[in-house]
Amino acid sequence: MLKCFLLVFVILSQSIAGFSSEFIEKKLDSKRYKNVRAGVVLYDLSDGKILYSRMADELFIPASLTKLLLTGAILENISSKYRFKTQIYLDKEKFKTLYIKGAGDPNHTREQFEYLAKRLKKKKLFKLKSIVFDGSLIESDENYYGNSSRYYYALSGAFNFNYNQVKLKVDSDLKKLRVDPQTSFISLDTDSLRFLNSDKRGFPKISLYSLPNKDKFIIRGKVSKQDENYTNLNLRISRPHLFYSTLLKDVLLDHGITVENSVRFEFFSTKKKKRFITLTSAPLHDYLRVMNQDSSNMIASSLLKFLGIRATEASGSLDAGLGVIKTFLKNKLSIKPDTLQIQDGSGLSAKNQITGRQLLNYLIYFHKKHAKKMADYFVDANQSSDYESLQLKENFQERYHVYVKSGTLANLGVNNLAGYIIDKNTNDHFGFVILTQLKRYKKPAYKGTFSNPILKAMMIGLNL
């Protein structure tokens, strides 16, 4: 009798504070989490109190939550209104050469190439001697991913077109695949590919091979129109600079402009050259939004290296960018760099290590300084099918706003979430961090497998 009374008293005392931890504890003690490490923190941003903490000071792999730290370092050092400017020059020779300085813009578009072609035509330049690409400002990514064609392994450099990706479109009637954007840089080997007319997905196997002047994708198995709706037909290319130069030549040729000699990749001085045009990007804010909401690893890699340039005036390198993040952690989040490991800006590295409490420091910082950007840099769970399980009651969407950033490395069993819960009835704001990883993993743990149920239990505890 006394035990029952004490249990009721504990639960009531937790609920009086506005949160009951009973539901999280019950979830984490269930059979499903027997083989799962879980670090969880829930913080009341209005009162400055931790409502729940479990393994908050143990290190976990953050996966794409690393992008939050990169975002914070960028916002501290660069205006979100900044625009990349790619300068294009012409020499003063009669038979002219085009010169392009790579600025690390994560995404040039066909429309920008069309603009360049039209300006050349207006100047009556229908034949160029060559094109020189200077990529010395930005370090090119190393290819650590072998023959994998997965889009989330897309590399970055000084010159980037279409986020260094292509997409395959399926024509089941003609039993053909086409590449978007269309380019001579890509060839497809579909000799034994079977085209399905049904609504079932084919799940084709795709491998990437680098040939001297192009990329070749070998596609085997089955494919259907249904596969277009999923990311397995979004493919990375192997060499961003060569992809960029080939697409540019393709567009120029479409406009009747030829390049007589081979293009060159080398440093050049702007002396004795006249600036012709400038290709200007979208605001940095737009790139940060796409990087976080779509969890773009390629954009993260680009912006990390660019951060190194802007903050240190050094070359755009991985190490320079990481140095700026470590300074941000120390000066703005009061986190000693030697208490965690940050090896990249995207979160792809399994060597990244961080604690729940350290990520909470970031959430507190962001809430104080950039709360208005919350809806831009975090996913609105109310609007995403990935979080339908959070619909606890009919009035859920009316009462709560939940903003999340996920981090997943499926093959390592890593499932993470961090973000904010806002009670619109009371105007209470909460920050939360959920870090999970399988202790032993034989099968992939896909996005939300372990993190979403914990968030749901957290919401039930707040929704009493």
N, C-alpha and C positions, 0 to 999 in steps of 0.2 A: 504493500500500500504506500509506504514511504517512498519507494523507488518510483512508482507511478506519479506521485505528487511532485517529486523532484524533476522528473522528465518533463511534465507539463509546465513546471515553473521555468525550466531552461528554455523551452520552446517559446513560451509567452514573453520571456525577457528578450529573446532574440527578435521576436516580432514587434515588440514595443519600439525597438530601435529602427524599425522600418524594413527589416530584412530578416529572414529566417534561413540559416545555413543548412537546415535539416535536409532539404531537397538535393543540394549539391553533395552532401556527405552520403546520402543514400545512393545517389547515382554513381559516385566514385567507388563505393563499396560493392557495387553490383558485379556480377560475373563478367560483364562486358569489359570492365576496366581492370581485370585481374592482371593482365599483361601490359598495362599502360602506365607510364610515368605521366603525372599531371601536375603542372604548376598553375595555380589559379589565384588571381587577385581581383577583388572588387573594392572600389574606392568611391566614397561619397565626395564629389567635387565641391558640393555646397558647404559641407561641414568640415572638410579636410580630414576625414577619418577613414581608416580601412575597415570595411564591413566584413570582409572574408579574406583569408590568406592561407594558402597551402603550398608548400615548397616554393615560396616566393623568391628565395635567395639561391636556388639551385639553377645551374646553367642548362639551357635547352638550345636546340637548333631553331633559330627564328624563322627560317625560310623567307618568304616575301615580306614578313614584318620588318625586315632589314630596310625596305624601301621607305619606311616611316622615318628612320634615322637620316637617310639620304635627303628626304624631303625637308626635314628640319634644318639640316646644314645648308641646303640651298637657299631656303627662305631667309636665313640669317646673313647670307653673303651676296645674294643676287636679287634684284627686283623681280617680282613675278610678272612684270610687264616687259621684261627684257625680250628682245627678238634677235635671233641669230641672223647674221648678215654674211652672205657668201659673195665675195668680190670677184668679178670677172673682168679680165683685161684683154686688150689687143695690143700686139706690138706695132711698131711703126714701119714695118716692112711692107712692100707692095703686095707680096703674097703672104697673107697674114696668118698668124698662129694665135689661137685662143688660149688664154691662161686662166686657170681657176684655182683660187685659194680655198682649200677645205676648212670650214669653221666648226665642223662637228655638229651641224644641224641634224637632229635625229631623223628628219624626214623631208626630203625633196620630193616633189610631185611631178607628174607628167605636165600639168598645167604650167609649172615654172619652166620646164624645158621647152614647152610650146612658146612661152613668152620670149625666151632667149632666141629661138629660131625665127620668130617674127621680127625681132629687132635686127637680127643679122640680114634678113631679107630686105628690110627697110633700108639698110645700109648698102644693099646690093652685093652682099658677100655670099655668093653661092658656092664658093670653093675655098676651103681652109687648107693651109699647109699641114697643120697638126693641131692637137689639143694637148696642153700640158696641165697635169693635175698635181698640185702641191698639197700633199697630206701630212706635212711635217709637223703641223701644229697639234695633231691628235694622234695618240698611240692607237694602233689597230689591235683589236682583240685577237688573242690566240685561239685556235680551234681545238678545244679539248673534247669535242663531241663526236669525233670519228665520222662515220657515215650516217649518223642520225640526221633525218630531215626535219625533225620537230621544230616548229616555228618558235617555241619558247627558248631555243638555243641560238636564235639569230644573233650574229656578231655585229659589232659597230666599229666605225672608224671615222676618219675626217669627212668622207663622202658617203652619204646614206640615201637610198632611194626606196620609197614604199616600205620603210622600216626593215629593209633588207629581207623581204619576204615576197613570195608569190602564192597564189591560190589556184588550185585545180578546179575547173568547172566540168561537169559531167554531161555529156550528150549521149543518153542511153540509146536513142533511136539510131544515131550514126555510129554508135559504139566507138566514141572518140573522147579524148580529154583535151581541153584547151587550157592554156596558161594565162592567168590574169595577174599583172599586166602582160600583154603579149610582147615577147622579146626574142631576139635571136640568141640570147645568152643561155636559154634553156632548151634542152632536148629531153624527150620522154621515150622510155623503152616500155611499151605496153604489150609486148609480143604474146604473153600468155595470160593477159588480164581478161577476166570474165566480167561482162557488163550485165547487171541485173535490172530487170524492168519492174520488179516488185518494190514495195515500200520498205523492205528490209535493208538494213545497212550491210555493206560488203566488208568493211574493216580491211581495206587493202594494206599490204606491207610495202613501205616506200623507203628506198635507200638513196643517199646522195653521194655522187662521185664527181670529183673535180677533174675536168679535162683541160687541156692547155688554154682554150679560149671560151669555155662555156661550162655550165653545170649539167650533169646528166642525172635524171631521176629514173631509177629502175622500179617499176610498179608491178607487183604481183598479187595474185589472189582474186578477190572479187570487189566490185565497186558498184554503187548505185547513186541515183540522184539524192537519196537520203544522206549520203556521206557529206554532201556539201554543207549540211546544217551543223556539222561538227568540225572540230579543229584539226582532225587528222589529215585534211586536205590543205591545210595552211602549212606551207613549207618554207624553211629558211634557205638562203643561198650561201655558198661557201666563201666568196670573196667580194665583200661590199664594194671595193674600189672598182673592180673589173665589171661588176654588175652595173654600177653607176655609169661608167664610161660607155658601156655597150648600149644602155638605154638612151643615153644622150645622143649617141651616134644614130641610133634607130629613129629618134624623133627628128633630128636634123635631116636625115635622108628622106623622111616622109614629106619634108618641106622643100626638097630639091637641093639640099645643101650637102656637099660631099667633103670628106676629109681625106686628103691625098695620101699622107703618110700615117704610120702607126702612131697611136697616142702614146704619151710618155708620162711616167709618174716620177716626179723629182721636184726638189726645192727650186724656186725661182725668185729672183729679186724683182721688185716692181719698178725699178729704174728703167727708163726708156720704154715704158709701157703706159698706155692710157686706160684708165678705168672705163669700162664699157657699160656694164649694168651691175646692179646688186640684187641678189635674190634674198628676199626678206622672209623670215619664218613667221609662224603664228606666235603669240606670246608664250613665254616660258610657262605661265600658268596652265595653258592648254596641255602642254607636254606632261606637267606634273599630274594633272587630272587623269589623263590617259594612262600614265605609268602606274598610278595607284588603283584606279578603278578597274582597269584591264590587267593589272599586274604585269606590265610589259617589261621583260628583262632587258630587251634591247635598248629601250629608252633609258632605263636605269644605268646601263653600262655607259651610254653616251653622256648622260648628265653627270655621272660621277667624274669622268675624265674632264669634262668641261668645267666642273666645279674646281678642279685642281688649278686650271688656268686662271679663272676669275679671282680666286682667293689668294693665290700664291705667286701669280705671274710666271709660274714655271710651265713646262710643257704639259699638255693634256694627257696625264698618265693615271693609271690605276693607283699607284702609290701616292701621288700628289693629292688625289681626291680623297683617299682614305685618311690621309693626314688631316684634311679639313674636317672630316667627320669626327675624328678623335678629339680635335680641338673643341668642336661643338659639344661633344659629350662631356668634356671636362668643364668648360666654361659656362654652358647653359643648363646642363642637366646634372651637374655635380657628380658625374660618373667617372671614376678613374679608368683610363683606357686599358690598364693592365688587368682589370677585373672581368673583362669580356673579350671576345674575339670577333672582329669584323674583317672579312677577307674580300668582300665585294660590295656593290651597291644594290644588287638585285636579290640576293638571298639564295642564289643557286648553290653556293658553296656549303657543303656539309661541315666545314670547319668553323663556320660562324657559331658563336655561342653567346647567349645573353640570358639574364634572369627576368622573371616576371616583374620584380620590383623596379628594375632598370627601365623596362618598357613602360611601366606605370609613370615613371618620372617624365618620359617623353609625352605621354597623354596629358599629364598635368600642365606641362609647358605649352603644348599645342592648344589646349583649352583656354589658357590665359592669353596667348598671343595671337592665335589664328582661328578662333572658334567659328568665325564667319565662313571659313573655307572648309568646314567639316563636311558639308554635303558634296563638296567637289572632290575631296581627297579620300573620303570613305564611302563605301557602298551603303545606300539606304536599304536596310534589310526588309523594310515594308514593301519595297518595289522589286525585290529580287526573288526569283523562284528557288534560289539556293537556300532560302531561309523560311520557307513556308511552314516548317515545323514549329516556328516560334509563335504562330497564331494561336494563342492560348485561350482567348475568349473573344466574343464578338466585338467587344469594344477595344481590343488590343491596339489596332491601328489608330483609333481616335485618341487613346491615352498615351501611348508610348511611341517615341521615335528611337530607332536603334540604328546606329551607324557602325559599320564593321570594316576591318581590313583583315583578310585571310592570309595565311601562309601555309603552303602545302608542299611537301616533298614526298609524294605518294610512295615511292620505292623505299624510302627510309622510314615509313610509318609516321611521318610528321604531319600533324594537324593542328594549326594554331588560329586563334582569333584575337583581335584587340579592337577596342573601339569605345563607343559611348552609348549610354542608355539615358534618355531624357523623358522624365515624367511630366507631360504637359499639364496635368491637373495641379501639380504642386510646384512645377518648375525646378524640381530637383534634377541635378545632373550627376551621372555616375560614370566612372571610367573602369574598364575591365580588361584583363589580360588572361587568356587561356592558352597554355602551352602544353601540348601532348605529344608523346612519342611511344610507339610500341617498343617494349624491351627486347622482344625477339620478333622479327618480321620475316614471314615467308611469302605473304601476298601483299600487294600494294594496299595502303590505307588512303582512300580517296578523300577529296575535299569534304570537310564537315563530318566525317565518319565519327570522330570522337569529340571534336570541339563543339559542334552544334548541340548535342544533347546536354552538355554542361552549361552552355549559354541558356538553353531552355530551362534547366533547373534553376539557374540564377534568376531568370525572369519570374519563375513561379515564386521564388523566395521574396522578390520585390513586390509581387502582385497580390500579396495577401490582403 
